[in-house]
Amino acid sequence: MKKTLKISTIILFIFTISNFSAVCYADNAGHKLVRGVGNILTGWLEIPMSIYETSVDENPFVGITVGLAKGVGMTIARTCVGVFETVTFPFPIPENYQPIMDPEYVFQKSDEF
């Protein structure tokens, strides 16, 4: 009986502490988690998007060759950043949960231009 009471108390304590931390970081940490999972699931879209954009900017041959290479590189980068953001979502890394990549998601326009 005493052991069950101890375990119940520990579980209740952990649950209470986790709820307080969720309230502190609810807005930004949640967005970071969604961004991370979204980039893991949609990172592969960098390949057709880079092929298309390079084909429009240059020509179809450059799009298929250079765009494909650029898309593969961006797929790897976006997926790795997504894994990093998913694993570290409770912590404000980088400062204030800022996105590591620009644009945040594969289907957004970049703010650089």
N, C-alpha and C positions, 0 to 999 in steps of 0.2 A: 504494500500500500504506500509506504513512504517513498519507495523508488519511483512508482508511478506518479506520485505527487511532484517529486523533483523533476522528472522528465517533462511533465505538463507545465511546470513553472518555467523551465528553460525554454520550451517551445513558445510559450506565451511571451516571454521576454524577447526572444528573437523576432517574433512576429511584430511586437510593438515597436522595436527599434527599426525594423525594416519599413514599417509604415511611416515613421517619422522621417526617415531619409528619403522616402518616395515623395513626400510632400515638399521637401526642400528642393528637389531636383526635378519635379514632375514635368515642367514645361520643356526645358532644354534637354534633359537626359532622354526623355521620351522621343523627342524629335531626332536626337542623335541615333537612338536605337532604330527608329523607322528608316532613317537615312542609310544606316549601315546595312540593314537587311535588304532594303530596296536596291542598294548598289551591288550586293551579293547576287540577288536574283536577276537583275537587269544588266549587269556588267557586260555580258556577251553582246548586247545591242550596240556596243561601240564598233563592232566589226562592220555590219552593214551601214551604219551611220557614217563611219569614216570613208568607206568606199563611195557612198553616194556623194558626200560633201566634196571629196577630192575629185570625183568625176565631174561635178558641176563646176568647180573652181578651175580645174586644169583640162583634162580630157578623160574619156573612159579607160584608156590603157593605163594612164597614171593612176586613176582611181582603183583599178583592179590590183595593181602592183603595190604602189606606195600607200594607197588607202588601206589595203589589206594589212600591210605591215604595221601601219600606224594604229589600225583598229585592234590588232592582236596585242600590241603593246599597251594600249589604253584599257583593253579588257582585263589584262593582268593587273595593271595599276588600280583600276576601279574596284576590282574584286578584292584585292589585298587591302585597300583602304576600307572597304565595306566590312571585312572581317575585323580589322583593327577597331573600327568604330562600334561594331556590335559587341566586341569583347570589353571595350573600355567605356561603354555608354554611361555607367554610373559616375564616372569621374570626369571633371572638367578639363579634359586633355583634348585638344589644345585649349587655351584659355577661353572661358565662356562658351564651351562646346561649339566653337566655330568649325565650319566644314574644312576639311583638308584639301579637297579638290574643288576646282571651279570649272564648270557648274557643279552644284551639289548632286544632281541626278543626271543620268545620261541623256534624258529627253529635254533638258532645259538649254536655253541659249546661254553662252558665257557672258559674264559681266565685264570681261576684259576689253571688249571692242565697243 
